[in-house]
Amino acid sequence: MKKSGCLMTGIGGLVVLLLIGGAFFVSGYNKAAQMEETVRKAWGNVENVLQRRFDLIPNLVETVKGYASHEEEIFTRVAEARSAYQSAVTPKDKIAATNAMEGALSRLLAVVENYPDLKASENFLRLQDELAGTENRIAVERNRYNEEAEIFRSYSRSLIGGLFIKIRGIDWEKYDYFQAAEGAQTAPQVKFD
């Protein structure tokens, strides 16, 4: 009778360990999925405000074109940057395209300084205010995305987290951080001819 009691206790202990192990596995497996979805949601919010910016740009360009028609190179760069963003698929590619757009926009806004009538235009002022508000939203959403990407990437690089990320088949490296474009620390040069 003692042998069967020990056997039952051993089996009961094994069942408890299997249940705890199973619960740990399911929890980790689900956590990996939840963390990826959180990062994807944060990226979606970035894309949302970037799309708002890209929707404003044609109106801004057309307004500036009316005053500065000979600045064709700037308009071409803005158009190319918009196209690059629209054809980008991965977050990494979209970040690069966004950085190119920011450079083109800063040059466009520098050109505006040469046209006092344009700067006084009500339509331009309204567009400029909307663009400034959008840029603030972009900064906030980029911050949120970077915070979530940091949490997810840290989890992915941990021993247990990395195991669950691999089991789920998630490519955590595609969630790059949003960083300032090269040369962003230098303000565009405004020249009055």
RADA-V837693 format. One record per residue. N is the residue number from 1. PSI is psi in radians with two decimals (none if undefined). OMEGA is omega as a letter, one per 40 degrees, with the letter a starting at -180 (NA if undefined). D_CENTER is the distance of its C-alpha to the mean C-alpha in Angstrom with 1 decimal. Layout:
<<N PSI OMEGA D_CENTER> <N PSI OMEGA D_CENTER>>
//
This chain:
<<1 -0.63 i 65.6> <2 -0.65 a 63.8> <3 -0.74 a 62.2> <4 -0.55 i 60.8> <5 -0.74 i 59.5> <6 -0.69 i 57.7> <7 -0.76 i 56.4> <8 -0.70 i 55.1> <9 -0.75 i 53.5> <10 -0.76 i 51.9> <11 -0.73 i 50.6> <12 -0.74 i 49.3> <13 -0.72 i 47.6> <14 -0.73 i 46.0> <15 -0.73 i 44.8> <16 -0.77 i 43.3> <17 -0.72 i 41.5> <18 -0.70 i 40.2> <19 -0.76 i 39.0> <20 -0.78 i 37.2> <21 -0.74 i 35.7> <22 -0.73 i 34.7> <23 -0.70 i 33.1> <24 -0.78 a 31.2> <25 -0.86 a 30.0> <26 -0.73 a 29.0> <27 -0.83 i 27.2> <28 -0.70 i 25.2> <29 -0.78 i 24.5> <30 -0.62 i 23.2> <31 -0.71 i 21.2> <32 -0.78 i 19.3> <33 -0.75 a 18.5> <34 -0.74 a 17.6> <35 -0.69 i 15.2> <36 -0.73 i 13.4> <37 -0.63 i 13.4> <38 -0.75 i 12.1> <39 -0.73 i 9.0> <40 -0.66 i 8.8> <41 -0.77 i 9.6> <42 -0.70 i 7.0> <43 -0.68 i 4.3> <44 -0.65 i 7.3> <45 -0.67 i 7.6> <46 -0.83 a 4.8> <47 -0.62 i 6.5> <48 -0.85 a 9.6> <49 -0.52 i 9.8> <50 -0.68 i 8.9> <51 -0.66 i 11.7> <52 -0.74 i 13.9> <53 -0.82 a 13.8> <54 -0.50 i 14.7> <55 -0.53 i 17.3> <56 -0.50 a 18.8> <57 -0.79 i 19.1> <58 -0.67 i 22.1> <59 -0.71 i 24.0> <60 -0.80 i 23.4> <61 -0.79 a 24.4> <62 -0.66 i 27.5> <63 -0.78 a 28.6> <64 -0.67 a 28.5> <65 -0.63 i 30.2> <66 -0.49 a 33.1> <67 -0.53 a 33.8> <68 0.99 a 32.6> <69 -0.40 a 33.5> <70 0.05 a 34.3> <71 0.77 a 30.8> <72 -0.62 a 29.9> <73 -0.72 i 28.0> <74 -0.79 a 25.3> <75 -0.66 i 25.1> <76 -0.77 i 24.9> <77 -0.71 i 22.0> <78 -0.77 i 20.0> <79 -0.73 i 21.0> <80 -0.71 i 20.1> <81 -0.70 i 16.6> <82 -0.75 i 16.1> <83 -0.72 i 17.6> <84 -0.70 i 15.5> <85 -0.77 a 12.3> <86 -0.48 i 14.3> <87 -0.16 i 15.6> <88 2.49 a 12.5> <89 -0.87 a 12.1> <90 2.75 i 10.1> <91 -0.67 a 6.4> <92 -0.79 i 8.6> <93 -0.68 i 10.4> <94 -0.61 i 7.9> <95 -0.78 i 6.8> <96 -0.75 i 10.6> <97 -0.65 i 11.4> <98 -0.72 i 9.5> <99 -0.67 i 11.4> <100 -0.69 i 14.5> <101 -0.73 a 14.2> <102 -0.67 i 14.2> <103 -0.76 i 17.2> <104 -0.71 i 18.9> <105 -0.71 a 18.5> <106 -0.65 i 19.9> <107 -0.67 i 22.8> <108 -0.80 a 23.4> <109 -0.49 i 23.6> <110 -0.64 i 25.9> <111 -0.63 a 28.1> <112 -0.55 a 28.5> <113 -0.41 a 30.3> <114 -0.06 a 33.1> <115 1.54 a 33.8> <116 -0.61 i 35.2> <117 -0.67 i 36.0> <118 -0.77 a 32.5> <119 -0.45 a 31.2> <120 -0.17 a 33.8> <121 2.28 a 32.9> <122 -0.71 i 32.1> <123 -0.79 i 29.7> <124 -0.75 a 27.9> <125 -0.72 i 27.8> <126 -0.77 i 26.3> <127 -0.71 i 23.6> <128 -0.69 i 22.9> <129 -0.75 i 22.7> <130 -0.71 i 20.3> <131 -0.71 i 18.0> <132 -0.75 i 18.4> <133 -0.68 i 17.5> <134 -0.72 i 14.4> <135 -0.66 i 13.4> <136 -0.74 i 14.1> <137 -0.71 i 12.1> <138 -0.77 i 9.0> <139 -0.75 i 10.0> <140 -0.82 a 10.6> <141 -0.60 i 7.5> <142 -0.75 i 5.6> <143 -0.84 i 8.7> <144 -0.77 i 8.7> <145 -0.83 a 5.7> <146 -0.66 i 7.5> <147 -0.80 a 10.6> <148 -0.66 i 10.2> <149 -0.68 i 9.2> <150 -0.81 i 12.2> <151 -0.83 a 14.4> <152 -0.79 a 13.8> <153 -0.66 i 14.2> <154 -0.80 i 17.3> <155 -0.73 a 18.7> <156 -0.49 a 18.3> <157 -0.12 i 20.2> <158 2.81 a 22.9> <159 -0.95 a 26.1> <160 -0.79 i 26.1> <161 -0.76 i 22.4> <162 -0.64 i 22.3> <163 -0.82 a 25.3> <164 -0.60 i 23.8> <165 -0.77 i 20.5> <166 -0.72 i 22.9> <167 -0.70 i 25.1> <168 -0.27 a 22.4> <169 0.55 a 21.3> <170 2.32 i 17.6> <171 1.57 a 15.9> <172 -0.39 a 14.0> <173 -0.26 a 13.6> <174 -0.21 i 11.1> <175 1.27 i 8.4> <176 2.78 i 8.3> <177 2.60 i 7.6> <178 2.11 i 6.1> <179 2.74 i 9.7> <180 2.52 i 12.0> <181 2.67 i 13.4> <182 2.28 a 16.9> <183 0.02 a 19.4> <184 -0.39 a 17.2> <185 -0.21 i 19.8> <186 2.18 i 22.4> <187 2.58 i 23.0> <188 2.53 a 24.0> <189 2.24 i 27.8> <190 2.18 a 29.7> <191 2.28 i 33.1> <192 2.07 a 35.8> <193 none NA 38.3>>
//
